[in-house]
Amino acid sequence: MKKIIVNSGWLIALLLAVMNLWMWDSQLQFSNYSENNLKMAVLQLVHVILIIAELWLLMQLGRTLKRHRLSRTRVVTTWLVLVAYGAGSVLLQLVWKEQFYFSDLLNAVFPITRNIFPLATAYIIAMATFPRVNELSEVNRRFLGKVLVGLFLVATVFYNDLWGIKDSQNVLFYLMVMMVGAAFDGIELPDHWRRFVKRWGTVTLLVTAVLAMLMPTISVTIHYDMSTANRFSNLSDGLLVLVALGMFLLQKNQVIGEHQILNGGIYSSLVLAGLPLLRSHYVGFAASHVGNLGLKILLVTIIAGAVMAVGFVANWCLRRLFSPLAITQHYKRWVEELPSHLMEWPAWLKKFCHRHWPALTAIWMSYVLAIVSLALMYSTWQLTPTYESFIYQVLARQGTLIFSAILIWLMIKIVQSIIGRYWVSLGLVTAVTIIWAIANHIKLNLREEPILPSDVMMYQAYGSMLKFVSIWIVAAGVVSPALLVVIGLLLDRKYRVPAPRIKRRVLWVILTVCFFGSSAFWNHTGSRINTFISGLGNDPLFYSQILGAHQNGPLIQFLNNIDITVMEKPAGYSKARMEKIAQEYQEVAKEINKDRKNLLSSQTIVFNLSESFSNPKRVPGVKIKGNPIPYILSLKKTTTSGLMMSSGYGGGTANMEYMTLTGLATANFSSTMSTPYTQLVARLIHEWSFNQDFRYAVAIHPYEGIFYSRISAYRKFGFNRFYYLGSKYKIIDQKKIVYNPYLSDETAYDNALHQLRNDENGTFINLVTMQNHLPYNSSYYKRSSSWLPTSVSAGTDKSTVAAYTAGINYTDKAVKQFIKQINKIQKPITVVFYGDHLPGIYNNSMAKDGTKLHETDYFIYSNTYAREHGARTLTSNTKVVSPNDFMAMVAEQTNSKVTPYLALMTKIYEDLPAVSINTGQNNSTASLQFTNSKGQVVKYSQLTKKQKRLWQDYKLVQYDLTAGKQYLYQLHMMK
């Protein structure tokens, strides 16, 4: 019976200690100091009782651990229990709460060094050190205990955190309280001292309780707030330490150590109760299910009891699991030999490295390669730890860096499993990883984006891509893998590493396939894999691939782009809804066509994408003497013209081209859909484009045709011919300007004129120029220095701007001759001229000048014959447009009838602001942006109800055509 009573005392104290961990959480709102009334006073009294119980329990733990000899301790097992709880919490958070953070994983693996569970850490330290207290004399132990109690009292009197223990949630505080128990262990109080302790302990308790109950009122009266309300109701209060010590001394020296299950269960329960995730859930459950104060306390008590029960059971299971481990079994021997081990640790470390050097070398190399790969994503390495710098990514984003290293390490293991040679595998993966990083570095400098899966699909373009690269880099890329393989073969002979056994080979193959294959699910929002990858710090940043490469490195960013979602399904998508939309715009088309006389199929239309064309004088901070594009600016005054909002800067040609040909806004696509030409067109059963409304369609691009998979994309669109360098349809009259490596705009227009003169009416020509493509070298043109700007934004290179400006001056002259020639042709010809994006040469802030850096020039010109036969100049809704507006504008300018789909595009053009992808790349995600005729950004919430309904129709149509069931083809809306 006595043992039952004693054990019940431990359990009651544990229950109160667990309650004290939770009771004052803000979710429960017990401590609502705004109500300074009797309820507040009662809560303060409860708080005092719980604190005394926890302090008493800590002293009892100190007494128990002091009596444990090292031979009986289970320090390692106790530490493993702590790690198991942390790891279980991380796993539970991932599976249950769908949350994962790399810092939580570090907390689980390194719970002591990261001070996540200070009580558990203090317990483990006490296990290993408190038995040494037995070596002190009784006088010294009593003196130590008195000093510790005095420290608590002094801190209480001054009410200052003199010893760093005021918040009580640190290792030092717990060790101090437990050491008080260890220091005063073994005292047998005489009867008169027992009466003294009881009498003055009771007085101290009553005084402290009264002071604690009065302090909220005193604090409000003196300080007008609750800043000192808890002066006598906190764990480090010296008076409460005295009360708990008195209770400790009155007990007859029972220790928990006689009951190993009880001892471990108390520790396990306290750790379990302190886990942040579970603690928050326990408290949140109690807070959300009852409102009455008494019921809240009762519910917290019941949950605390349940946690204790789980803690005891879990402790018993985990200790049985960990006890057989070699690290635990040999702990006693290791401790006994600790002095010699400390002296021999260099020899031990050397022996360990010698035994495991192949694995350690592969791991070390993988981590180094991960850092090197990340470093090559930067043009310059800033030493300051700013968010954009390489050093910041290394210091603050270890999660993604380690994950990259794991992926590289798995590549080494799978190659080794396949070929069975360690050094060859290490050399081959090293060479491939570095070449991959260098290739990404080159593409980042050229296109401001890393290598994407869509680039890999452009296998026909590899030869042409190499033309951008120095012959020495290409040679190094070929020689270095071969050289490293040869070195690996030599090392395999001299330092032979046994090949993995067949079971391990199979294991490595499975692990590698799982890790890399999981990338197919990385972007599934809400999935456990997505949660885990994001928790490691991976942020794909699809809106800015260059930033994604800076943060994640080339390998992870490449894998980020494998899991592609075309477009999120708009609300209300169904066959019935699409039938309704088709009928509605068939009626709109009929209404529009009442006043239209011509057919598009009898017109000749040229869509002229002018590479990187935009007036540099419109860029903030850039000032240039003279006018580099006098003809185009004068032409814009007399014909349909304005500014086009580009969704790209320094790149994105294919996306602007896609928008003009299909009418579909890339802003509506998922952020993972970076290049529709390569990621979308090939996979669709049907793909509509503007050229299908004409009898004949021709594409002309005086450069390689394989970029962005144009050959297959144009074929899918239904173009009859594609003229490019190397095609069976030859580019004629090839000319270059001085040292510019690209064919001139004059060449492009000569080829277009050849088609215009020879083809009959009803031809559509998609003309994509190349002359003003990057780079912009000052040696390209003889007189580029004449266009040297007088001022530019900070960080912008003047000579680069001058070279670019000289190029567009040649474009202006070529356009003048082209317009002159088409006016001589006796058939209706309308030209849509537009710049696809600005060159990426301006160092302006996107946050400040983003809109200006996405404005390009456009005009729509109808030749003399077309104007004589009904073509007209548009005067409304032309100042700021989108690429997807051009087809509707052409139909209106040529007075041509429209299909239901073009009727929808006409309404989009007439009734909505210009649409683009958000031009401020400092945003956390890329997003839809509307820009009005004044160049001002318009929020979606500012649209009218009619405009929102129109935009919803448009999104439904785009989803149906690209990611949906393509009902509109069955409903003949596209014809």
Secondary structure, DSSP 8 states (H G I E B T S, - for coil): -HHHHHHHHHHHHHHHHHHHHHTT-TTT----TTS-SHHHHHHHHHHHHHHHHHHHHHHHHHHHHHH--GGG--HHHHHHHHHHHHHHHHHHHHHTS----HHHHHHHHSTTTTTSSHHHHHHHHHHHHGGGGGGS-HHHHHHHHHHHHHHHHHHHHHTS-SSS-TT--SHHHHHHHHHHHHHTTT----HHHHHHHHHHHHHHHHHHHHHHHHHHHHHHHHHSSSTTTTTTSSTT-HHHHHHHHHHHHHS----GGG-HHHHHHHHHHHHHHH-HHHHHHHHHHHHHH--SHHHHHHHHHHHHHHHHHHHHHHHHHHHHHHTTSHHHHTHHHHHHTHHHHHHHHHHHHHHHHHHHHHHHHHHHHHHHHHHHHHHTT-SS--SS--TTSHHHHHHH-HHHHHHHHHHHHHHHHHHHHHH--HHHHHHHHHHHHHHHHHHHHHHHHHHSS---HHHHH-GGGHHHHGGGS-HHHHHHHHHHHHHHHHHHHHHHHHS------HHHHHHHHHHHHHHHHGGGGTT-TTSHHHHHHHHTT----TT-HHHHHHHH-HHHHHHHTTS-------TT-SHHHHHHHHHHHHHHHHHHHTT--B-GGGSEEEEEEETT---GGGSTT-B-SS-S-HHHHHHHHHSEEEEEE-S-SS--HHHHHHHHHH---GGGS-TT---HHHHTGGG-S----GGGGSSEEEEEEEEES-GGGHHHHHHHHT-SEEEEETSSS---S--B-TT-SSB-HHHHHHHHHHHHHHS-SSEEEEEE--TT-S---TTSSTTGGGG--SB--TT--HHHHHHHHHHHHHHHHHHHHHHHHHTTSSS-EEEEEEE----TT----HHHHTTGGGEEEEEEEE-HHHHHTT-----SS-SEE-GGGHHHHHHHHTTB---HHHHHHHHHHHHS-EEEE-S-TTSSS--EEEE-TTS-EE-GGGS-HHHHHHHHHHHHHHHHHHTS--HHHHTTTT-
